[in-house]
């Protein structure tokens, strides 16, 4: 009798990048250690809405902009995205701007 082993599904991660000078860098290296499937979303130039429930982890990177500056069109879109992720219990890691955005979305 042969036994088949079910492979664990790969971690699906979404990295939100806000501008060219702030690439994911070490975050992608860290996720590669887990053999994660990584999508990098340039929210500053890609106007689409992303469904957070398609991911196991969302990482919001840094930015020179402020998380409360709604004059930048991506800021309110990201707030909606992170709110949906939190409501769906998708883990979110916020780095710098991403941490500020989490604080905003969570009422801080």
Secondary structure, DSSP 8 states (H G I E B T S, - for coil): -----------EEEEEE-STTS--THHHHHHHTTT-EEEEEETTT------GGG-SEEEE---SS-TT-TTSHHHHHHHHHHHHHHHTT-EEEE-THHHHHHHHHTT-
